[in-house]
């Protein structure tokens, strides 16, 4: 398990879903909630019912682009599109774990 963020890429692998069982289970059984939660976490706000009602897999693509911009991870439009089409749940988990790690590291640094 990675303890510090990778400065040039996502810290956790795309298939590292099981590294955080709670994120994995929520994503598997209620992906719309995790998509909404990821968006809210990237925006530094609480997740609302409106987020959950508007959550769709294409929102996760834009959330992923925000993650890349916020944490200076190089853009990979084609790879992100393919990953979301092939294994949406894996991308949702990876994004959630990345946001969680980087936000906790940023909080410790303050």
Long-range contacts (C-beta under 8 A, 24 or more apart in sequence): 2-101, 4-105, 5-71, 5-98, 5-101, 5-102, 5-105, 7-72, 8-73, 8-74, 9-73, 9-74, 10-73, 10-94, 10-98, 11-97, 11-98, 11-101, 11-102, 12-94, 12-97, 12-98, 12-101, 13-94, 14-83, 14-87, 14-90, 14-91, 14-94, 15-90, 16-93, 16-94, 16-97, 17-89, 17-90, 17-93, 17-94, 19-97, 20-93, 20-96, 20-97, 20-100, 23-93, 23-96, 23-97, 23-100, 24-93, 27-89, 27-92, 27-93, 27-96, 28-89, 31-57, 31-88, 31-89, 31-92, 32-56, 34-92, 34-93, 34-96, 35-59, 35-60, 35-63, 35-92, 37-96, 38-63, 38-92, 38-95, 38-96, 38-99, 39-63, 41-96, 41-99, 41-100, 41-103, 42-66, 42-67, 42-70, 42-99, 57-84, 57-88, 60-84, 60-88, 60-91, 60-92, 60-95, 63-95, 64-91, 64-95, 67-95, 67-98, 67-99, 71-98, 71-102
